[in-house]
């Protein structure tokens, strides 16, 4: 990136999701004044990539009650998996797009999938599936 700036580039496009420790963020202090960055605000990205935070945020005002029932379950609360209605969609709490999103159709699959997701995320978000079986 610095080579591109030295060669005359004055706009850097973040063709990735940024976070506060991303090299583009730390690079900002090392580039000439006027160099433009195109991309998301890293602090907003960190906040809204948290699926539980985003679901809670979306459940305000006119959108309240418009989303499927959901549960946020930390690994140490594994017993709460019994509360989840199936079919359900399980998601790691952090991650972009559809990474780690899995539809489960029975309790056995729910338990196995939760264990896999907990290996990479401290908590999972489970939602009643509105998808056809």
N, CA, C and O atoms as CSV, one atom per row, in Angstrom:
chain,resi,resn,atom,element,x,y,z
A,1,UNK,N,N,0.831,-1.181,0.000
A,1,UNK,CA,C,0.000,0.000,0.000
A,1,UNK,C,C,0.876,1.246,0.000
A,1,UNK,O,O,0.604,2.207,-0.719
A,2,UNK,N,N,1.914,1.223,0.798
A,2,UNK,CA,C,2.807,2.382,0.815
A,2,UNK,C,C,3.501,2.559,-0.536
A,2,UNK,O,O,3.749,3.683,-0.974
A,3,UNK,N,N,3.813,1.436,-1.192
A,3,UNK,CA,C,4.429,1.514,-2.520
A,3,UNK,C,C,3.470,2.172,-3.504
A,3,UNK,O,O,3.883,2.984,-4.333
A,4,UNK,N,N,2.192,1.822,-3.413
A,4,UNK,CA,C,1.195,2.422,-4.307
A,4,UNK,C,C,1.083,3.925,-4.063
A,4,UNK,O,O,0.948,4.704,-5.007
A,5,UNK,N,N,1.138,4.323,-2.807
A,5,UNK,CA,C,1.053,5.750,-2.476
A,5,UNK,C,C,2.289,6.473,-2.993
A,5,UNK,O,O,2.180,7.570,-3.542
A,6,UNK,N,N,3.460,5.872,-2.823
A,6,UNK,CA,C,4.694,6.482,-3.340
A,6,UNK,C,C,4.648,6.614,-4.855
A,6,UNK,O,O,5.250,7.526,-5.422
A,7,UNK,N,N,3.926,5.694,-5.518
A,7,UNK,CA,C,3.800,5.737,-6.979
A,7,UNK,C,C,2.711,6.711,-7.438
A,7,UNK,O,O,2.489,6.881,-8.637
A,8,UNK,N,N,2.025,7.358,-6.465
A,8,UNK,CA,C,1.047,8.370,-6.839
A,8,UNK,C,C,-0.401,8.078,-6.487
A,8,UNK,O,O,-1.265,8.927,-6.708
A,9,UNK,N,N,-0.686,6.915,-5.953
A,9,UNK,CA,C,-2.075,6.606,-5.571
A,9,UNK,C,C,-2.510,7.540,-4.447
A,9,UNK,O,O,-1.749,7.784,-3.511
A,10,UNK,N,N,-3.718,8.056,-4.535
A,10,UNK,CA,C,-4.215,8.928,-3.463
A,10,UNK,C,C,-5.551,8.452,-2.899
A,10,UNK,O,O,-6.158,9.127,-2.067
A,11,UNK,N,N,-6.008,7.271,-3.360
A,11,UNK,CA,C,-7.222,6.662,-2.828
A,11,UNK,C,C,-6.928,5.185,-2.586
A,11,UNK,O,O,-6.464,4.482,-3.484
A,12,UNK,N,N,-7.201,4.721,-1.369
A,12,UNK,CA,C,-7.061,3.304,-1.038
A,12,UNK,C,C,-8.446,2.751,-0.762
A,12,UNK,O,O,-9.175,3.264,0.087
A,13,UNK,N,N,-8.802,1.700,-1.486
A,13,UNK,CA,C,-10.115,1.086,-1.323
A,13,UNK,C,C,-9.963,-0.173,-0.483
A,13,UNK,O,O,-9.202,-1.075,-0.833
A,14,UNK,N,N,-10.677,-0.228,0.606
A,14,UNK,CA,C,-10.645,-1.398,1.486
A,14,UNK,C,C,-11.622,-2.434,0.947
A,14,UNK,O,O,-12.806,-2.422,1.283
A,15,UNK,N,N,-11.120,-3.311,0.125
A,15,UNK,CA,C,-11.959,-4.358,-0.456
A,15,UNK,C,C,-12.021,-5.550,0.506
A,15,UNK,O,O,-11.854,-6.705,0.115
A,16,UNK,N,N,-12.265,-5.226,1.766
A,16,UNK,CA,C,-12.365,-6.213,2.830
A,16,UNK,C,C,-13.092,-5.566,3.996
A,16,UNK,O,O,-13.281,-4.350,4.012
A,17,UNK,N,N,-13.491,-6.348,4.951
A,17,UNK,CA,C,-14.106,-5.796,6.150
A,17,UNK,C,C,-12.992,-5.335,7.074
A,17,UNK,O,O,-12.068,-6.092,7.371
A,18,UNK,N,N,-13.080,-4.104,7.522
A,18,UNK,CA,C,-12.057,-3.543,8.393
A,18,UNK,C,C,-12.378,-3.787,9.862
A,18,UNK,O,O,-13.536,-3.982,10.232
A,19,UNK,N,N,-11.343,-3.774,10.692
A,19,UNK,CA,C,-11.479,-3.805,12.139
A,19,UNK,C,C,-10.415,-2.869,12.680
A,19,UNK,O,O,-9.532,-2.445,11.934
A,20,UNK,N,N,-10.478,-2.542,13.946
A,20,UNK,CA,C,-9.617,-1.493,14.498
A,20,UNK,C,C,-8.121,-1.801,14.411
A,20,UNK,O,O,-7.306,-0.880,14.470
A,21,UNK,N,N,-7.745,-3.064,14.276
A,21,UNK,CA,C,-6.329,-3.406,14.193
A,21,UNK,C,C,-5.878,-3.752,12.772
A,21,UNK,O,O,-4.752,-4.209,12.573
A,22,UNK,N,N,-6.741,-3.539,11.798
A,22,UNK,CA,C,-6.411,-3.825,10.399
A,22,UNK,C,C,-5.266,-2.911,9.954
A,22,UNK,O,O,-5.181,-1.764,10.393
A,23,UNK,N,N,-4.393,-3.413,9.092
A,23,UNK,CA,C,-3.243,-2.628,8.640
A,23,UNK,C,C,-3.651,-1.319,7.965
A,23,UNK,O,O,-2.924,-0.331,8.068
A,24,UNK,N,N,-4.783,-1.287,7.284
A,24,UNK,CA,C,-5.231,-0.031,6.673
A,24,UNK,C,C,-5.519,1.032,7.723
A,24,UNK,O,O,-5.287,2.218,7.491
A,25,UNK,N,N,-6.017,0.616,8.859
A,25,UNK,CA,C,-6.325,1.568,9.932
A,25,UNK,C,C,-5.030,2.115,10.513
A,25,UNK,O,O,-4.898,3.324,10.705
A,26,UNK,N,N,-4.081,1.243,10.794
A,26,UNK,CA,C,-2.822,1.702,11.366
A,26,UNK,C,C,-1.991,2.474,10.345
A,26,UNK,O,O,-1.154,3.292,10.726
A,27,UNK,N,N,-2.208,2.229,9.075
A,27,UNK,CA,C,-1.490,2.910,8.000
A,27,UNK,C,C,-1.910,4.373,7.864
A,27,UNK,O,O,-1.144,5.194,7.359
A,28,UNK,N,N,-3.110,4.698,8.308
A,28,UNK,CA,C,-3.629,6.058,8.122
A,28,UNK,C,C,-2.678,7.137,8.608
A,28,UNK,O,O,-2.600,8.208,8.006
A,29,UNK,N,N,-1.957,6.875,9.680
A,29,UNK,CA,C,-1.043,7.877,10.233
A,29,UNK,C,C,0.268,7.981,9.468
A,29,UNK,O,O,1.076,8.869,9.740
A,30,UNK,N,N,0.484,7.083,8.515
A,30,UNK,CA,C,1.760,7.051,7.791
A,30,UNK,C,C,1.638,7.524,6.350
A,30,UNK,O,O,2.622,7.499,5.611
A,31,UNK,N,N,0.467,7.947,5.944
A,31,UNK,CA,C,0.274,8.365,4.548
A,31,UNK,C,C,0.130,9.887,4.479
A,31,UNK,O,O,-0.232,10.534,5.462
A,32,UNK,N,N,0.421,10.446,3.299
A,32,UNK,CA,C,0.324,11.900,3.162
A,32,UNK,C,C,-1.100,12.405,3.390
A,32,UNK,O,O,-2.074,11.710,3.101
A,33,UNK,N,N,-1.200,13.634,3.918
A,33,UNK,CA,C,-2.490,14.292,4.106
A,33,UNK,C,C,-3.219,14.325,2.770
A,33,UNK,O,O,-2.606,14.605,1.739
A,34,UNK,N,N,-4.494,14.050,2.773
A,34,UNK,CA,C,-5.291,14.069,1.555
A,34,UNK,C,C,-5.493,12.695,0.942
A,34,UNK,O,O,-6.328,12.533,0.052
A,35,UNK,N,N,-4.740,11.699,1.405
A,35,UNK,CA,C,-4.961,10.340,0.917
A,35,UNK,C,C,-6.324,9.893,1.428
A,35,UNK,O,O,-6.626,10.028,2.614
A,36,UNK,N,N,-7.127,9.371,0.546
A,36,UNK,CA,C,-8.485,8.984,0.914
A,36,UNK,C,C,-8.577,7.470,1.071
A,36,UNK,O,O,-7.925,6.705,0.361
A,37,UNK,N,N,-9.403,7.071,2.019
A,37,UNK,CA,C,-9.676,5.660,2.261
A,37,UNK,C,C,-11.154,5.422,1.985
A,37,UNK,O,O,-12.007,6.158,2.483
A,38,UNK,N,N,-11.455,4.410,1.205
A,38,UNK,CA,C,-12.841,4.048,0.916
A,38,UNK,C,C,-13.109,2.723,1.628
A,38,UNK,O,O,-12.415,1.734,1.388
A,39,UNK,N,N,-14.103,2.704,2.491
A,39,UNK,CA,C,-14.429,1.483,3.216
A,39,UNK,C,C,-15.302,1.791,4.410
A,39,UNK,O,O,-15.767,2.917,4.584
A,40,UNK,N,N,-15.518,0.787,5.224
A,40,UNK,CA,C,-16.376,0.927,6.396
A,40,UNK,C,C,-15.602,1.545,7.552
A,40,UNK,O,O,-14.374,1.481,7.605
A,41,UNK,N,N,-16.343,2.141,8.470
A,41,UNK,CA,C,-15.749,2.604,9.714
A,41,UNK,C,C,-15.423,1.356,10.539
A,41,UNK,O,O,-16.329,0.590,10.866
A,42,UNK,N,N,-14.152,1.136,10.882
A,42,UNK,CA,C,-13.769,-0.094,11.594
A,42,UNK,C,C,-14.501,-0.295,12.918
A,42,UNK,O,O,-14.816,-1.430,13.273
A,43,UNK,N,N,-14.777,0.770,13.649
A,43,UNK,CA,C,-15.470,0.627,14.931
A,43,UNK,C,C,-16.901,0.162,14.695
A,43,UNK,O,O,-17.395,-0.704,15.417
A,44,UNK,N,N,-17.577,0.729,13.690
A,44,UNK,CA,C,-18.932,0.274,13.364
A,44,UNK,C,C,-18.917,-1.177,12.913
A,44,UNK,O,O,-19.798,-1.957,13.277
A,45,UNK,N,N,-17.914,-1.537,12.121
A,45,UNK,CA,C,-17.822,-2.912,11.637
A,45,UNK,C,C,-17.718,-3.889,12.794
A,45,UNK,O,O,-18.407,-4.909,12.810
A,46,UNK,N,N,-16.866,-3.586,13.761
A,46,UNK,CA,C,-16.721,-4.486,14.904
A,46,UNK,C,C,-18.026,-4.619,15.675
A,46,UNK,O,O,-18.371,-5.700,16.152
A,47,UNK,N,N,-18.736,-3.523,15.789
A,47,UNK,CA,C,-19.993,-3.535,16.547
A,47,UNK,C,C,-21.062,-4.340,15.802
A,47,UNK,O,O,-21.713,-5.200,16.395
A,48,UNK,N,N,-21.246,-4.064,14.502
A,48,UNK,CA,C,-22.344,-4.687,13.773
A,48,UNK,C,C,-22.038,-6.078,13.248
A,48,UNK,O,O,-22.953,-6.770,12.802
A,49,UNK,N,N,-20.771,-6.516,13.286
A,49,UNK,CA,C,-20.472,-7.906,12.954
A,49,UNK,C,C,-20.869,-8.837,14.083
A,49,UNK,O,O,-20.927,-10.052,13.894
A,50,UNK,N,N,-21.139,-8.287,15.246
A,50,UNK,CA,C,-21.630,-9.073,16.374
A,50,UNK,C,C,-23.122,-9.305,16.115
A,50,UNK,O,O,-23.941,-8.400,16.276
A,51,UNK,N,N,-23.456,-10.522,15.716
A,51,UNK,CA,C,-24.831,-10.810,15.287
A,51,UNK,C,C,-25.858,-10.587,16.389
A,51,UNK,O,O,-26.973,-10.150,16.106
A,52,UNK,N,N,-25.507,-10.876,17.637
A,52,UNK,CA,C,-26.447,-10.655,18.739
A,52,UNK,C,C,-26.697,-9.157,18.929
A,52,UNK,O,O,-27.836,-8.737,19.136
A,53,UNK,N,N,-25.638,-8.357,18.859
A,53,UNK,CA,C,-25.781,-6.903,18.981
A,53,UNK,C,C,-26.688,-6.379,17.865
A,53,UNK,O,O,-27.598,-5.587,18.109
A,54,UNK,N,N,-26.425,-6.832,16.647
A,54,UNK,CA,C,-27.200,-6.357,15.501
A,54,UNK,C,C,-28.661,-6.778,15.614
A,54,UNK,O,O,-29.553,-5.975,15.339
A,55,UNK,N,N,-28.923,-8.022,16.014
A,55,UNK,CA,C,-30.309,-8.457,16.186
A,55,UNK,C,C,-31.028,-7.590,17.212
A,55,UNK,O,O,-32.164,-7.167,16.996
A,56,UNK,N,N,-30.354,-7.330,18.331
A,56,UNK,CA,C,-30.954,-6.502,19.387
A,56,UNK,C,C,-31.213,-5.084,18.867
A,56,UNK,O,O,-32.259,-4.497,19.145
A,57,UNK,N,N,-30.267,-4.548,18.122
A,57,UNK,CA,C,-30.400,-3.205,17.554
A,57,UNK,C,C,-31.572,-3.151,16.570
A,57,UNK,O,O,-32.328,-2.181,16.552
A,58,UNK,N,N,-31.715,-4.194,15.757
A,58,UNK,CA,C,-32.792,-4.231,14.766
A,58,UNK,C,C,-34.173,-4.387,15.401
A,58,UNK,O,O,-35.176,-4.014,14.793
A,59,UNK,N,N,-34.234,-4.928,16.604
A,59,UNK,CA,C,-35.507,-5.172,17.287
A,59,UNK,C,C,-36.098,-3.923,17.937
A,59,UNK,O,O,-36.941,-4.035,18.827
A,60,UNK,N,N,-35.678,-2.755,17.514
A,60,UNK,CA,C,-36.176,-1.506,18.095
A,60,UNK,C,C,-37.255,-0.895,17.210
A,60,UNK,O,O,-37.347,-1.196,16.020
A,61,UNK,N,N,-38.055,-0.048,17.800
A,61,UNK,CA,C,-39.019,0.747,17.044
A,61,UNK,C,C,-39.942,-0.079,16.176
A,61,UNK,O,O,-40.503,-1.079,16.624
A,62,UNK,N,N,-40.099,0.341,14.937
A,62,UNK,CA,C,-41.036,-0.299,14.011
A,62,UNK,C,C,-40.672,-1.741,13.683
A,62,UNK,O,O,-41.530,-2.512,13.253
A,63,UNK,N,N,-39.423,-2.110,13.878
A,63,UNK,CA,C,-38.990,-3.470,13.549
A,63,UNK,C,C,-39.202,-4.466,14.694
A,63,UNK,O,O,-39.037,-5.671,14.504
A,64,UNK,N,N,-39.562,-3.978,15.861
A,64,UNK,CA,C,-39.759,-4.863,17.014
A,64,UNK,C,C,-40.779,-5.953,16.681
A,64,UNK,O,O,-41.864,-5.666,16.174
A,65,UNK,N,N,-40.425,-7.191,16.966
A,65,UNK,CA,C,-41.317,-8.321,16.738
A,65,UNK,C,C,-41.346,-8.839,15.312
A,65,UNK,O,O,-42.120,-9.748,15.009
A,66,UNK,N,N,-40.539,-8.297,14.444
A,66,UNK,CA,C,-40.544,-8.697,13.031
A,66,UNK,C,C,-39.508,-9.775,12.713
A,66,UNK,O,O,-39.431,-10.248,11.579
A,67,UNK,N,N,-38.722,-10.160,13.699
A,67,UNK,CA,C,-37.657,-11.129,13.469
A,67,UNK,C,C,-37.963,-12.429,14.186
A,67,UNK,O,O,-38.719,-12.440,15.158
A,68,UNK,N,N,-37.376,-13.537,13.712
A,68,UNK,CA,C,-37.618,-14.828,14.367
A,68,UNK,C,C,-37.120,-14.824,15.816
A,68,UNK,O,O,-36.212,-14.073,16.174
A,69,UNK,N,N,-37.727,-15.669,16.627
A,69,UNK,CA,C,-37.294,-15.850,18.010
A,69,UNK,C,C,-35.836,-16.300,17.995
A,69,UNK,O,O,-35.439,-17.116,17.163
A,70,UNK,N,N,-35.036,-15.757,18.928
A,70,UNK,CA,C,-33.622,-16.119,18.936
A,70,UNK,C,C,-33.105,-16.301,20.359
A,70,UNK,O,O,-33.708,-15.829,21.322
A,71,UNK,N,N,-31.980,-16.994,20.467
A,71,UNK,CA,C,-31.314,-17.266,21.730
A,71,UNK,C,C,-29.829,-16.985,21.550
A,71,UNK,O,O,-29.245,-17.366,20.535
A,72,UNK,N,N,-29.223,-16.331,22.512
A,72,UNK,CA,C,-27.783,-16.158,22.554
A,72,UNK,C,C,-27.271,-17.107,23.629
A,72,UNK,O,O,-27.633,-16.986,24.799
A,73,UNK,N,N,-26.423,-18.056,23.224
A,73,UNK,CA,C,-25.996,-19.093,24.165
A,73,UNK,C,C,-24.471,-19.202,24.171
A,73,UNK,O,O,-23.848,-19.536,23.164
A,74,UNK,N,N,-23.901,-18.914,25.320
A,74,UNK,CA,C,-22.456,-19.061,25.505
A,74,UNK,C,C,-22.133,-20.539,25.726
A,74,UNK,O,O,-22.990,-21.326,26.126
A,75,UNK,N,N,-20.886,-20.893,25.457
A,75,UNK,CA,C,-20.471,-22.285,25.586
A,75,UNK,C,C,-20.743,-22.830,26.993
A,75,UNK,O,O,-21.151,-23.982,27.138
A,76,UNK,N,N,-20.522,-22.019,28.021
A,76,UNK,CA,C,-20.734,-22.504,29.384
A,76,UNK,C,C,-22.229,-22.657,29.721
A,76,UNK,O,O,-22.575,-23.115,30.810
A,77,UNK,N,N,-23.094,-22.279,28.800
A,77,UNK,CA,C,-24.544,-22.426,28.991
A,77,UNK,C,C,-25.113,-23.521,28.086
A,77,UNK,O,O,-26.286,-23.466,27.719
A,78,UNK,N,N,-24.308,-24.500,27.730
A,78,UNK,CA,C,-24.702,-25.527,26.760
A,78,UNK,C,C,-26.045,-26.181,27.092
A,78,UNK,O,O,-26.761,-26.599,26.182
A,79,UNK,N,N,-26.398,-26.278,28.367
A,79,UNK,CA,C,-27.672,-26.876,28.754
A,79,UNK,C,C,-28.875,-26.128,28.185
A,79,UNK,O,O,-29.956,-26.697,28.036
A,80,UNK,N,N,-28.678,-24.850,27.871
A,80,UNK,CA,C,-29.774,-24.051,27.310
A,80,UNK,C,C,-30.130,-24.457,25.880
A,80,UNK,O,O,-31.153,-24.017,25.354
A,81,UNK,N,N,-29.303,-25.287,25.245
A,81,UNK,CA,C,-29.626,-25.733,23.883
A,81,UNK,C,C,-30.985,-26.430,23.850
A,81,UNK,O,O,-31.648,-26.457,22.813
A,82,UNK,N,N,-31.398,-26.992,24.985
A,82,UNK,CA,C,-32.697,-27.673,25.047
A,82,UNK,C,C,-33.860,-26.700,24.799
A,82,UNK,O,O,-34.939,-27.124,24.387
A,83,UNK,N,N,-33.648,-25.408,25.044
A,83,UNK,CA,C,-34.695,-24.398,24.857
A,83,UNK,C,C,-34.975,-24.113,23.381
A,83,UNK,O,O,-36.043,-23.609,23.032
A,84,UNK,N,N,-34.017,-24.435,22.523
A,84,UNK,CA,C,-34.112,-24.037,21.118
A,84,UNK,C,C,-35.090,-24.916,20.364
A,84,UNK,O,O,-35.037,-26.144,20.428
A,85,UNK,N,N,-35.969,-24.263,19.660
A,85,UNK,CA,C,-36.930,-24.960,18.802
A,85,UNK,C,C,-36.247,-25.304,17.488
A,85,UNK,O,O,-35.481,-24.499,16.958
A,86,UNK,N,N,-36.516,-26.484,16.960
A,86,UNK,CA,C,-35.969,-26.869,15.658
A,86,UNK,C,C,-37.106,-27.009,14.664
A,86,UNK,O,O,-38.218,-27.354,15.065
A,87,UNK,N,N,-36.874,-26.755,13.388
A,87,UNK,CA,C,-35.585,-26.402,12.807
A,87,UNK,C,C,-35.140,-25.014,13.261
A,87,UNK,O,O,-35.946,-24.137,13.569
A,88,UNK,N,N,-33.819,-24.860,13.287
A,88,UNK,CA,C,-33.227,-23.596,13.715
A,88,UNK,C,C,-32.024,-23.277,12.835
A,88,UNK,O,O,-31.496,-24.141,12.135
A,89,UNK,N,N,-31.611,-22.033,12.887
A,89,UNK,CA,C,-30.397,-21.598,12.207
A,89,UNK,C,C,-29.417,-21.194,13.303
A,89,UNK,O,O,-29.745,-20.383,14.170
A,90,UNK,N,N,-28.207,-21.764,13.262
A,90,UNK,CA,C,-27.166,-21.434,14.226
A,90,UNK,C,C,-26.105,-20.578,13.546
A,90,UNK,O,O,-25.745,-20.802,12.390
A,91,UNK,N,N,-25.611,-19.588,14.298
A,91,UNK,CA,C,-24.606,-18.675,13.756
A,91,UNK,C,C,-23.552,-18.399,14.812
A,91,UNK,O,O,-23.874,-18.264,15.993
A,92,UNK,N,N,-22.273,-18.312,14.388
A,92,UNK,CA,C,-21.279,-17.844,15.342
A,92,UNK,C,C,-21.584,-16.373,15.636
A,92,UNK,O,O,-22.108,-15.667,14.774
A,93,UNK,N,N,-21.269,-15.917,16.815
A,93,UNK,CA,C,-21.620,-14.557,17.196
A,93,UNK,C,C,-20.890,-13.532,16.333
A,93,UNK,O,O,-21.420,-12.452,16.075
A,94,UNK,N,N,-19.699,-13.854,15.894
A,94,UNK,CA,C,-18.932,-12.961,15.032
A,94,UNK,C,C,-18.691,-13.641,13.691
A,94,UNK,O,O,-18.599,-14.866,13.600
A,95,UNK,N,N,-18.592,-12.835,12.679
A,95,UNK,CA,C,-18.299,-13.371,11.358
A,95,UNK,C,C,-19.052,-12.611,10.292
A,95,UNK,O,O,-20.095,-12.006,10.540
A,96,UNK,N,N,-18.503,-12.658,9.123
A,96,UNK,CA,C,-19.090,-11.925,8.006
A,96,UNK,C,C,-20.038,-12.802,7.210
A,96,UNK,O,O,-19.849,-14.013,7.101
A,97,UNK,N,N,-21.039,-12.180,6.666
A,97,UNK,CA,C,-21.936,-12.863,5.754
A,97,UNK,C,C,-22.460,-14.161,6.317
A,97,UNK,O,O,-22.960,-14.216,7.440
A,98,UNK,N,N,-22.339,-15.206,5.520
A,98,UNK,CA,C,-22.908,-16.492,5.918
A,98,UNK,C,C,-21.882,-17.421,6.554
A,98,UNK,O,O,-22.172,-18.599,6.765
A,99,UNK,N,N,-20.693,-16.920,6.862
A,99,UNK,CA,C,-19.665,-17.776,7.470
A,99,UNK,C,C,-20.216,-18.448,8.727
A,99,UNK,O,O,-20.676,-17.776,9.650
A,100,UNK,N,N,-20.165,-19.761,8.751
A,100,UNK,CA,C,-20.555,-20.523,9.928
A,100,UNK,C,C,-22.043,-20.678,10.148
A,100,UNK,O,O,-22.453,-21.308,11.123
A,101,UNK,N,N,-22.869,-20.121,9.270
A,101,UNK,CA,C,-24.323,-20.211,9.442
A,101,UNK,C,C,-24.790,-21.588,8.981
A,101,UNK,O,O,-24.518,-22.009,7.856
A,102,UNK,N,N,-25.505,-22.286,9.880
A,102,UNK,CA,C,-25.929,-23.655,9.590
A,102,UNK,C,C,-27.386,-23.830,9.998
A,102,UNK,O,O,-27.792,-23.417,11.084
A,103,UNK,N,N,-28.169,-24.448,9.115
A,103,UNK,CA,C,-29.541,-24.810,9.467
A,103,UNK,C,C,-29.509,-26.214,10.040
A,103,UNK,O,O,-28.925,-27.121,9.447
A,104,UNK,N,N,-30.139,-26.392,11.197
A,104,UNK,CA,C,-30.229,-27.712,11.822
A,104,UNK,C,C,-31.697,-28.111,11.899
A,104,UNK,O,O,-32.571,-27.270,12.109
A,105,UNK,N,N,-31.956,-29.405,11.726
A,105,UNK,CA,C,-33.349,-29.846,11.678
A,105,UNK,C,C,-33.771,-30.710,12.857
A,105,UNK,O,O,-34.957,-30.982,13.041
A,106,UNK,N,N,-32.781,-31.150,13.669
A,106,UNK,CA,C,-33.146,-31.938,14.848
A,106,UNK,C,C,-32.176,-31.633,15.980
A,106,UNK,O,O,-31.146,-30.993,15.768
A,107,UNK,N,N,-32.508,-32.091,17.185
A,107,UNK,CA,C,-31.727,-31.779,18.380
A,107,UNK,C,C,-30.305,-32.348,18.315
A,107,UNK,O,O,-29.366,-31.717,18.801
A,108,UNK,N,N,-30.140,-33.520,17.725
A,108,UNK,CA,C,-28.819,-34.116,17.614
A,108,UNK,C,C,-27.901,-33.240,16.754
A,108,UNK,O,O,-26.763,-32.959,17.128
A,109,UNK,N,N,-28.409,-32.823,15.616
A,109,UNK,CA,C,-27.643,-31.949,14.719
A,109,UNK,C,C,-27.377,-30.599,15.391
A,109,UNK,O,O,-26.313,-30.008,15.206
A,110,UNK,N,N,-28.334,-30.122,16.158
A,110,UNK,CA,C,-28.188,-28.869,16.888
A,110,UNK,C,C,-26.997,-28.947,17.845
A,110,UNK,O,O,-26.166,-28.040,17.876
A,111,UNK,N,N,-26.916,-30.023,18.620
A,111,UNK,CA,C,-25.838,-30.193,19.599
A,111,UNK,C,C,-24.469,-30.270,18.915
A,111,UNK,O,O,-23.517,-29.618,19.341
A,112,UNK,N,N,-24.384,-31.073,17.855
A,112,UNK,CA,C,-23.108,-31.227,17.142
A,112,UNK,C,C,-22.664,-29.906,16.522
A,112,UNK,O,O,-21.494,-29.534,16.613
A,113,UNK,N,N,-23.582,-29.211,15.902
A,113,UNK,CA,C,-23.249,-27.947,15.248
A,113,UNK,C,C,-22.849,-26.888,16.261
A,113,UNK,O,O,-21.927,-26.112,16.011
A,114,UNK,N,N,-23.523,-26.846,17.392
A,114,UNK,CA,C,-23.174,-25.883,18.447
A,114,UNK,C,C,-21.730,-26.098,18.893
A,114,UNK,O,O,-20.984,-25.133,19.056
A,115,UNK,N,N,-21.334,-27.346,19.089
A,115,UNK,CA,C,-19.956,-27.642,19.513
A,115,UNK,C,C,-18.944,-27.145,18.482
A,115,UNK,O,O,-17.911,-26.582,18.843
A,116,UNK,N,N,-19.242,-27.353,17.205
A,116,UNK,CA,C,-18.346,-26.898,16.140
A,116,UNK,C,C,-18.232,-25.367,16.172
A,116,UNK,O,O,-17.134,-24.819,16.074
A,117,UNK,N,N,-19.358,-24.694,16.309
A,117,UNK,CA,C,-19.351,-23.223,16.306
A,117,UNK,C,C,-18.678,-22.661,17.558
A,117,UNK,O,O,-18.000,-21.636,17.477
A,118,UNK,N,N,-18.848,-23.303,18.701
A,118,UNK,CA,C,-18.195,-22.836,19.929
A,118,UNK,C,C,-16.673,-22.951,19.851
A,118,UNK,O,O,-15.964,-22.281,20.602
A,119,UNK,N,N,-16.172,-23.785,18.960
A,119,UNK,CA,C,-14.722,-23.907,18.802
A,119,UNK,C,C,-14.115,-22.614,18.256
A,119,UNK,O,O,-12.922,-22.368,18.432
A,120,UNK,N,N,-14.926,-21.790,17.596
A,120,UNK,CA,C,-14.401,-20.546,17.030
A,120,UNK,C,C,-15.079,-19.292,17.572
A,120,UNK,O,O,-14.673,-18.180,17.232
A,121,UNK,N,N,-16.081,-19.446,18.390
A,121,UNK,CA,C,-16.831,-18.296,18.887
A,121,UNK,C,C,-17.254,-18.554,20.327
A,121,UNK,O,O,-17.661,-19.665,20.665
A,122,UNK,N,N,-17.160,-17.549,21.163
A,122,UNK,CA,C,-17.518,-17.713,22.579
A,122,UNK,C,C,-19.003,-17.978,22.778
A,122,UNK,O,O,-19.416,-18.575,23.773
A,123,UNK,N,N,-19.790,-17.528,21.825
A,123,UNK,CA,C,-21.241,-17.705,21.928
A,123,UNK,C,C,-21.798,-17.947,20.540
A,123,UNK,O,O,-21.166,-17.639,19.529
A,124,UNK,N,N,-22.999,-18.507,20.518
A,124,UNK,CA,C,-23.690,-18.706,19.247
A,124,UNK,C,C,-25.059,-18.042,19.342
A,124,UNK,O,O,-25.617,-17.858,20.424
A,125,UNK,N,N,-25.569,-17.695,18.184
A,125,UNK,CA,C,-26.913,-17.160,18.086
A,125,UNK,C,C,-27.750,-18.227,17.391
A,125,UNK,O,O,-27.395,-18.695,16.309
A,126,UNK,N,N,-28.841,-18.603,18.005
A,126,UNK,CA,C,-29.751,-19.580,17.409
A,126,UNK,C,C,-31.064,-18.869,17.124
A,126,UNK,O,O,-31.567,-18.114,17.955
A,127,UNK,N,N,-31.607,-19.115,15.953
A,127,UNK,CA,C,-32.877,-18.498,15.572
A,127,UNK,C,C,-33.820,-19.574,15.062
A,127,UNK,O,O,-33.395,-20.528,14.411
A,128,UNK,N,N,-35.097,-19.416,15.362
A,128,UNK,CA,C,-36.102,-20.300,14.784
A,128,UNK,C,C,-35.989,-20.143,13.278
A,128,UNK,O,O,-35.984,-19.024,12.765
A,129,UNK,N,N,-35.897,-21.251,12.574
A,129,UNK,CA,C,-35.759,-21.190,11.125
A,129,UNK,C,C,-37.071,-20.830,10.460
A,129,UNK,O,O,-38.111,-21.423,10.746
A,130,UNK,N,N,-37.012,-19.863,9.579
A,130,UNK,CA,C,-38.171,-19.528,8.766
A,130,UNK,C,C,-38.015,-20.096,7.358
A,130,UNK,O,O,-38.836,-19.847,6.475
A,131,UNK,N,N,-36.927,-20.877,7.168
A,131,UNK,CA,C,-36.675,-21.513,5.887
A,131,UNK,C,C,-37.489,-22.793,5.800
A,131,UNK,O,O,-37.777,-23.431,6.813
A,132,UNK,N,N,-37.855,-23.162,4.580
A,132,UNK,CA,C,-38.581,-24.417,4.397
A,132,UNK,C,C,-37.643,-25.571,4.709
A,132,UNK,O,O,-36.429,-25.477,4.528
A,133,UNK,N,N,-38.235,-26.666,5.185
A,133,UNK,CA,C,-37.408,-27.855,5.501
A,133,UNK,C,C,-36.834,-28.451,4.268
A,133,UNK,O,O,-36.118,-29.450,4.341
